[in-house]
Amino acid sequence: MKLNSKDTGKLFGCIATALCVAGLLCPVVVSDALKTGNMNPTRLEVAAISIPASLCLLFFFSLFRNIRFRFTITDGWFAAFTGYWFFRYFTTGNLCPTHALLFVLLAGVYFAVRILVSTDRTSRSIVVFFLCLTGITEAVWGLAQLYGFLPSYHALYRFTGSLFNPGPYCGMLAVLLPLALHTGVHKPSTPLLHYTGTACAVAAAILLPAGMSRSAWVAALSGGGLVLWQYYSLSSVIRNFYRSRKRCFLPAALICLLLLFGSGAGMYALKKDSADGRLLMWKVSVLALRESPWTGQGPGSFAGAYGKAQARYFTSETHSPQEEHVAGSPEYGFNEYLQITTELGLIGLLLFAGMVVSAFRQAYRQCQTGIAGSLIAFAVFAFFSYPFSVLPLTLLFAVFTALCSPPAADTCKPKIWRTAVLLLAGACLYAGLGLSEKVPHLRAWKEEKRYFDMEIYKGTAEGYQQLYPSLKEFAPFLFEYGQCLAKTRQHQESIIILSEGARRSADPMFYNIIGRNEQALDNYEAAEAAFLRAYRTVPHRLYPLYLLAELYVSTGQYGKAAIIIRKALKQKPKIMSPAIEEMQHKLKKLYEQIPS
């Protein structure tokens, strides 16, 4: 059959859109097998290449076709939030340059999808198809890990998909489930899209219970529930039930409430310590945001601000033994709204909430229930987890937010349109080049880390010194570098590096090593303050008390030493290990050295 010029143009448009969307979503399905610290250099490299390439393809596409685009309220909220994020980033010390470069790429993803789906309904269907295909890929990946065909990327869990942890992996399946469910039950005109959505929904529903992520369960039920509520018109069903059987309505409502509360109590009891730990994180995060409630402490500052607030909480606030038991040193807040408020203040939270609410309203008004359900699932999951610290989930959020906008009715002026796309592509190329320069240093860090693990500190310290200018934003790198300097007796330099790392981390081990450096320099008061800070940050850990006891005995402060040793020996370890047993044995020997 011979194609006319109109059909040829449409085919060309579909192929270009498919290639563009595939490039935008390509970083999602990259393996975390070579993850270094809290970054995956392979994923960064793929994002640095595929996203700018997609924007360049979009510009090339614009040369041959006029695109309809209308600036919406959601676009305004997104632009305002992005502008405010960069304003706070530049005014608070540039703590996370890699995240800033990724933010530029995510802004490119958002506007690229907006431009594509504004063109016609076919482009929107192509984006939805690739999202469902991404969910199927991740589900097959997880099933292969579950049955032993592929390795898991976490030693404690059987399946993690392409990610490093089953929590974010289940969150990804949970936010894709409502869109896939909507695509499956509504039977779109394209059979391929219908079958892809159905397969994605079924696969996600099978894997989610095995992931044991309660936040993902709640997110999937919230988003999927919205889709089913609209599909079956449950509001009308409930209204008719109330009118026809008023006597049965109240008992039925009570039973539903009891089931709801029973399910909540069961999920709480399933991992009680984990739930108590998250409640403590939220409480401490509220204390952290008090320091700068309106403008926040800057992007990338959460972990350091959290560690300072937790040490202050356990020093001066009334707290329970259970809170001491579940305390930790998290990198993330396990509540994105509190973390955004801590870093960007109430202004940042207002801008973010305005963007999400505006996007949801647009999707719901256009009866795009699947996209609205996915946004609801994302919003719920963000309340209990850390999706914006995981690049694939952040990328999916940008795509879902862009999908909520309606198709444009008017055609843009070609010059304005092409100039805007060219500027966007240029910004993404710049960010991609910046990330590409970071990738070799991350891989070199992984190589140097092998020598660090083998305790070859002198050569490793020299290697880390060369990597420091590029990797000084990563707290794990600073900890290893500072420890190498301490082991090679460069104590003053070690204190400087570790103090910089403590600004970016809540881990009390930074202060333990700082204290040992101060002790080696005969700065005993500074050493004592560092050990006490480490202890107060996470009170159930034995190591700071052990270091304090050694310090007091070596400096002849036997009264303080006796108090600390008794306290340490009475303390019940959270997890018993050979290292804990060895420290307890040494503490008993130290106690025997104290004069009566």
C-alpha positions in Angstrom: 0.0 0.0 0.0 1.4 3.4 -1.0 1.6 6.0 1.7 0.6 9.6 0.9 2.5 12.6 2.2 0.2 13.0 5.2 0.6 9.4 6.3 4.4 9.7 5.8 4.5 12.8 8.0 2.4 11.1 10.7 4.7 8.0 10.6 7.8 10.2 10.9 6.2 12.0 13.8 5.4 8.8 15.7 8.9 7.4 15.1 10.5 10.6 16.3 8.3 10.8 19.4 9.0 7.2 20.2 12.8 7.7 20.0 12.6 10.9 22.0 10.5 9.2 24.8 12.7 6.2 24.8 15.7 8.4 25.4 14.0 10.3 28.2 13.1 7.1 30.0 16.3 5.2 29.3 18.0 6.1 32.6 15.2 4.4 34.6 16.1 0.9 33.5 19.9 1.1 34.2 21.4 -1.5 36.6 22.6 -0.3 40.1 25.2 -3.1 40.1 28.1 -0.5 40.0 26.6 2.0 42.4 29.3 4.0 44.3 28.3 5.7 47.5 24.8 7.1 46.9 25.4 7.6 43.1 25.3 5.3 40.2 27.9 6.5 37.6 26.4 4.3 34.9 23.0 5.8 35.3 24.4 9.3 35.4 26.3 8.6 32.2 23.2 7.3 30.4 21.2 10.3 31.6 24.0 12.7 30.5 23.8 11.2 27.0 20.2 10.1 26.4 18.3 13.1 27.8 20.3 15.8 25.8 20.1 13.6 22.7 16.3 13.5 23.1 16.1 17.3 23.4 18.3 17.6 20.2 16.0 15.2 18.4 13.0 17.3 19.6 14.6 20.4 18.1 15.3 18.6 14.8 11.6 17.5 14.9 10.5 21.1 15.3 12.2 22.1 12.1 9.7 20.0 10.1 6.5 20.3 12.1 4.6 23.1 13.8 3.9 22.2 17.4 0.9 23.3 19.5 1.9 24.5 22.9 0.1 26.5 25.6 1.8 27.6 28.8 -0.4 26.3 31.7 -0.6 27.1 35.4 1.3 23.9 36.2 4.1 25.1 34.0 4.2 28.3 36.0 4.4 26.4 39.3 7.1 24.2 37.9 9.2 27.1 36.6 8.7 29.0 39.9 9.8 26.0 42.0 12.8 25.3 39.7 13.9 29.0 39.9 13.5 29.1 43.7 15.5 25.8 44.0 18.4 27.3 42.1 18.2 30.6 43.9 18.6 28.8 47.3 21.3 26.6 45.8 23.5 29.5 44.8 22.9 31.4 48.0 23.6 28.6 50.4 27.0 27.3 49.3 26.4 25.0 46.3 26.3 21.9 48.5 25.1 19.5 45.8 26.4 20.4 42.3 25.6 16.9 40.9 22.0 17.3 41.9 21.9 20.8 40.3 23.0 19.3 37.0 20.4 16.6 37.3 17.8 19.2 38.1 18.5 20.9 34.7 18.1 17.5 33.0 14.8 16.9 34.8 13.5 20.3 33.8 14.4 19.3 30.2 12.5 16.1 30.6 9.4 17.9 31.9 9.2 20.4 29.1 10.1 17.8 26.4 7.2 15.7 27.5 4.9 18.8 27.7 5.9 19.7 24.1 5.4 16.1 22.9 2.0 15.5 24.4 0.7 18.9 23.4 1.0 17.9 19.7 -1.7 15.2 19.4 -3.2 12.3 21.2 -0.9 9.8 19.5 2.1 11.3 21.2 0.4 11.0 24.6 -0.4 7.3 23.9 3.3 6.7 22.9 4.4 8.2 26.3 1.9 6.1 28.2 3.0 3.0 26.2 6.7 3.5 27.1 5.8 4.1 30.8 3.9 0.8 30.9 6.8 -0.9 29.0 9.2 0.5 31.7 7.0 -1.1 34.4 7.0 -4.5 32.6 10.8 -4.4 32.3 11.2 -3.6 36.0 8.7 -6.3 36.9 10.4 -9.0 34.8 13.7 -7.9 36.3 12.4 -8.3 39.8 10.8 -11.7 39.0 14.1 -12.9 37.5 15.9 -11.9 40.7 13.2 -13.5 42.9 13.8 -16.9 41.1 17.6 -16.6 41.1 18.1 -15.9 37.4 19.6 -12.4 38.0 21.5 -11.1 41.0 19.9 -8.7 43.5 21.8 -5.5 44.1 21.3 -5.6 47.9 22.8 -8.3 50.1 19.8 -8.4 52.4 17.0 -8.6 49.9 16.1 -11.1 47.1 14.9 -8.7 44.6 15.4 -5.0 43.9 14.7 -4.6 40.2 17.2 -2.2 38.6 17.5 -0.3 41.9 19.6 -0.8 45.0 16.7 -1.3 47.5 13.3 -2.9 47.4 11.6 0.2 48.9 12.2 2.5 46.0 11.7 -0.4 43.6 8.2 -1.1 45.0 7.5 2.6 45.0 8.2 2.6 41.2 5.8 -0.2 40.7 3.2 1.5 42.9 3.3 4.8 40.9 3.1 3.0 37.6 0.2 0.7 38.7 -2.6 3.3 38.5 -1.7 4.4 35.0 -1.3 0.8 33.8 -4.6 -0.2 35.5 -6.5 2.7 33.8 -5.0 1.7 30.5 -6.0 -1.9 31.0 -9.6 -1.4 32.1 -10.6 1.4 29.7 -9.5 -0.6 26.6 -7.9 2.2 24.4 -8.3 2.1 20.7 -4.8 0.7 20.2 -4.8 -3.0 21.3 -1.0 -3.0 21.9 -1.4 -0.2 24.5 -4.3 -2.1 26.2 -2.3 -5.3 26.5 0.8 -3.5 27.7 -1.1 -1.7 30.4 -2.8 -4.9 31.5 0.5 -6.8 31.7 2.1 -4.0 33.7 -0.8 -3.8 36.1 -0.8 -7.5 36.7 3.0 -7.8 37.1 3.0 -4.9 39.6 0.1 -6.3 41.6 2.0 -9.7 41.8 5.3 -8.2 43.0 4.2 -5.5 45.4 3.1 -7.9 48.2 6.4 -9.7 48.1 8.3 -6.4 48.4 7.1 -5.8 52.0 7.0 -2.0 51.5 4.1 -0.7 53.4 4.4 2.8 51.9 4.3 1.3 48.4 1.2 -0.7 49.4 -0.6 2.4 50.6 0.5 4.4 47.6 -0.7 1.7 45.1 -4.1 1.3 46.9 -4.6 5.1 46.9 -3.8 5.6 43.2 -5.4 2.3 42.1 -8.5 3.1 44.3 -9.0 6.4 42.5 -8.9 4.6 39.1 -11.4 2.0 40.2 -13.6 4.6 42.0 -14.0 6.5 38.7 -14.3 3.4 36.5 -17.1 1.8 38.6 -18.7 5.1 39.6 -18.5 4.1 43.2 -19.9 7.4 44.5 -23.2 6.6 42.7 -23.1 3.1 44.0 -22.6 4.3 47.6 -25.3 6.9 47.2 -27.8 4.4 45.9 -26.9 2.0 48.7 -27.6 4.7 51.2 -30.9 5.6 49.8 -32.2 2.0 49.4 -30.7 0.5 52.6 -30.3 3.2 55.2 -30.4 0.8 58.1 -27.5 -1.2 56.7 -25.4 1.8 55.7 -24.1 2.7 59.2 -23.0 -0.9 60.2 -21.3 -1.3 56.7 -19.5 2.0 57.2 -18.4 1.0 60.7 -17.1 -2.3 59.4 -15.1 -0.6 56.6 -13.6 1.8 59.2 -12.7 -1.1 61.5 -11.0 -2.9 58.6 -9.2 0.3 57.7 -7.9 0.8 61.2 -7.1 -2.9 61.6 -5.1 -2.8 58.4 -3.2 0.2 59.6 -2.4 -1.4 63.0 -1.3 -4.6 61.2 1.1 -2.7 59.0 2.5 -0.8 62.0 3.0 -4.1 63.9 4.6 -5.7 60.9 7.7 -3.5 61.3 7.2 -1.7 64.6 10.7 -0.5 65.1 10.8 0.8 61.5 7.6 2.7 62.0 8.8 4.2 65.3 12.0 5.2 63.6 10.2 7.1 60.9 8.0 8.9 63.5 11.3 9.9 65.3 12.7 11.1 61.9 9.6 13.3 61.3 9.8 14.7 64.8 13.5 15.6 64.5 12.9 17.0 60.9 10.4 19.4 62.4 13.0 20.5 64.9 15.6 20.9 62.1 13.3 23.2 60.0 12.8 25.5 62.9 16.2 27.1 62.3 15.1 28.6 59.0 11.4 27.9 58.6 10.7 30.2 55.6 13.7 29.8 53.3 15.3 26.6 54.5 18.9 25.7 54.9 19.6 25.1 51.3 19.5 22.1 48.8 21.6 19.2 50.0 21.6 20.4 53.6 19.1 18.0 55.1 21.3 15.2 56.5 23.7 17.6 58.2 20.8 19.7 59.6 19.1 16.5 60.8 22.2 15.2 62.6 22.5 18.5 64.5 18.8 18.6 65.4 18.9 14.9 66.6 21.9 15.6 68.8 20.1 18.6 70.3 16.9 16.6 70.8 18.6 13.8 72.7 20.5 16.4 74.8 17.8 18.8 75.9 14.4 17.3 75.0 12.3 14.8 76.8 12.5 11.5 75.0 11.6 7.8 75.5 13.9 4.8 75.6 12.2 3.5 72.5 13.3 6.6 70.6 16.9 6.1 71.7 16.6 2.5 70.5 15.3 3.3 67.0 17.4 6.4 66.4 19.7 6.3 63.4 21.6 8.5 61.0 19.5 8.7 57.8 20.6 10.3 54.6 16.9 11.1 53.8 14.0 12.3 55.8 11.5 9.5 54.7 9.1 12.3 54.2 9.8 14.4 51.2 7.5 17.2 52.4 9.5 17.7 55.6 12.8 17.3 53.7 11.7 20.0 51.1 10.7 22.3 54.0 14.0 21.7 55.8 16.0 22.5 52.7 13.8 25.1 50.9 11.5 26.3 53.7 7.8 26.9 53.7 8.2 28.9 50.5 9.7 25.9 48.7 7.0 23.6 50.1 4.2 26.0 49.0 5.7 26.1 45.4 6.0 22.3 45.3 2.5 21.7 46.6 1.1 24.2 44.2 2.7 22.4 41.3 1.4 19.0 42.4 -2.2 20.2 43.2 -2.4 22.1 39.9 -1.2 19.1 37.9 -3.7 16.8 39.7 -6.6 19.2 39.0 -5.7 19.4 35.3 -5.5 15.6 35.0 -8.7 15.0 36.9 -10.7 17.6 35.0 -9.7 16.0 31.6 -10.7 12.5 33.0 -7.1 11.4 32.8 -7.7 9.3 35.9 -4.7 7.0 35.4 -2.3 9.9 35.4 -4.1 11.5 38.4 -4.0 8.2 40.2 -0.2 7.9 39.6 0.3 11.4 40.9 -1.8 10.5 44.1 0.3 7.3 44.5 3.5 9.4 44.2 2.3 12.0 46.7 1.4 9.2 49.2 4.7 7.4 48.7 6.6 10.6 49.1 5.0 11.0 52.6 6.7 7.8 53.8 9.8 7.4 51.7 12.5 9.3 49.7 11.5 9.1 46.0 13.2 12.4 45.1 16.6 11.0 46.2 16.3 8.2 43.6 16.8 9.4 40.0 14.4 7.0 38.2 11.5 8.0 40.5 12.3 11.7 40.2 12.4 11.3 36.4 9.0 9.5 36.4 7.5 12.3 38.6 8.6 14.8 36.0 7.0 12.8 33.2 3.7 12.3 35.1 3.5 16.0 36.0 4.0 16.9 32.4 1.4 14.4 31.2 -1.3 16.2 33.2 -1.4 19.2 31.0 -4.1 19.4 28.3 -3.4 19.4 24.5 -2.9 22.9 23.1 -5.4 24.4 20.7 -3.1 27.0 19.1 0.1 26.5 17.1 3.2 28.3 18.5 5.1 30.8 16.4 7.9 28.7 14.7 10.8 31.1 15.7 9.8 31.4 19.3 9.2 27.7 19.6 12.4 26.6 18.0 14.5 29.1 20.0 13.0 27.9 23.2 13.7 24.2 22.4 17.2 25.1 21.3 17.9 26.9 24.6 16.5 24.0 26.5 18.6 21.5 24.5 21.7 23.7 25.1 21.1 23.8 28.9 20.7 20.0 28.9 23.9 19.6 26.8 25.7 21.7 29.3 24.4 19.7 32.3 25.2 16.4 30.4 28.8 17.5 29.9 29.1 18.4 33.6 27.8 15.0 34.6 30.0 13.2 32.0 33.0 14.9 33.7 31.9 13.6 37.1 31.5 10.0 36.0 35.2 9.1 35.6 35.9 10.4 39.1 33.1 8.3 40.6 34.5 5.2 38.9 38.0 6.1 40.1 36.6 6.4 43.6 35.3 2.9 43.3 38.7 1.7 42.3 40.4 3.6 45.2 37.8 2.2 47.6 39.2 -1.3 47.0 42.5 -0.2 48.5 40.7 1.6 51.3 38.9 -1.6 52.2 42.3 -3.4 52.2 43.6 -0.8 54.7 46.2 0.5 52.3 45.8 4.1 53.6 48.9 6.0 52.4 48.4 5.5 48.6 44.6 5.8 49.0 45.0 9.2 50.7 47.0 10.4 47.7 44.4 9.1 45.2 41.6 10.7 47.2 43.4 14.0 47.3 43.3 14.1 43.5 39.5 13.2 43.5 38.6 15.7 46.3 37.8 18.7 44.1 35.3 16.8 42.1 33.8 14.5 44.8 33.8 16.8 47.9 30.0 17.0 47.8 29.6 13.3 48.7 29.7 12.6 52.5 30.9 8.9 52.1 33.9 10.0 50.1 34.8 12.7 52.7 34.5 10.1 55.4 36.9 7.7 53.7 39.3 10.5 52.8 39.3 11.8 56.3 39.9 8.4 57.7 42.8 7.8 55.4 44.4 11.1 56.6 43.8 10.1 60.2 45.5 6.7 59.6 48.5 8.4 58.0 48.8 10.8 61.0 47.7 13.9 59.1 45.3 14.7 61.9 44.7 18.4 61.3 43.9 17.8 57.6 41.7 14.9 58.6 39.7 17.2 61.0 39.1 19.7 58.2 37.8 17.1 55.7 35.7 15.3 58.3 34.1 18.6 59.5 33.2 19.3 55.9 31.6 15.8 55.7 29.7 16.3 58.9 27.9 19.3 57.3 26.5 16.9 54.7 25.8 13.9 56.9 24.0 12.8 60.0 26.4 9.9 60.6 28.0 10.2 64.1 31.1 8.3 62.9 32.4 11.6 61.6 32.6 13.0 65.1 34.2 9.7 66.4 37.1 10.1 64.0 37.3 13.8 64.6 37.5 13.1 68.4 40.3 10.6 67.8 42.2 13.2 65.8 41.8 15.8 68.5 43.0 13.2 71.1 46.1 12.5 69.0 46.8 16.3 68.9 46.4 16.4 72.8 43.2 18.6 72.4 41.4 16.6 75.0 38.4 19.0 75.6 37.8 19.1 71.8 38.0 15.3 71.7 35.5 14.9 74.6 33.1 17.3 72.9 33.3 15.3 69.6 32.7 12.0 71.3 29.8 13.4 73.3 28.3 14.8 70.0 28.6 11.4 68.4 26.9 9.7 71.4 24.1 12.2 71.6 23.3 11.9 67.9 22.6 8.1 68.1 22.5 7.2 71.9 22.2 3.4 71.5 25.7 3.1 69.8 28.4 1.8 72.1 31.5 3.0 70.2 31.4 6.7 71.3 31.1 5.6 75.0 34.0 3.3 74.5 36.1 6.1 73.0 35.1 8.4 75.9 36.1 5.8 78.4 39.5 5.4 76.8 40.0 9.2 76.8 39.1 9.5 80.5 41.3 6.7 81.6 44.3 7.9 79.5 43.9 11.5 81.0 43.4 10.3 84.6 39.7 11.3 84.8 38.8 8.1 86.6 35.5 9.3 88.1 34.1 10.2 84.6 35.6 7.0 83.2 33.8 4.8 85.8 30.4 6.5 85.1 30.8 6.1 81.3 31.9 2.5 81.6 29.0 1.5 83.9 26.6 3.3 81.5 28.1 1.5 78.5 28.0 -2.0 80.1 24.3 -1.5 81.1 23.3 -0.4 77.6 21.6 -3.1 75.6 23.0 -3.2 72.0 20.5 -2.9 69.2 22.3 -5.7 67.3 24.9 -7.9 69.0 28.1 -8.5 67.0 31.7 -9.6 67.6 32.8 -6.0 67.5 30.3 -5.1 70.3 31.5 -8.1 72.4 35.1 -7.1 71.9 34.3 -3.5 73.0 32.4 -4.8 76.1 35.4 -6.9 77.0 37.8 -4.0 76.7 35.5 -1.8 78.7 35.6 -4.3 81.6 39.5 -4.3 81.4 39.5 -0.5 81.5 37.2 -0.6 84.6 39.7 -2.9 86.3 42.5 -0.3 85.7 40.6 2.4 87.6 42.0 2.9 91.1 39.4 2.1 93.8 
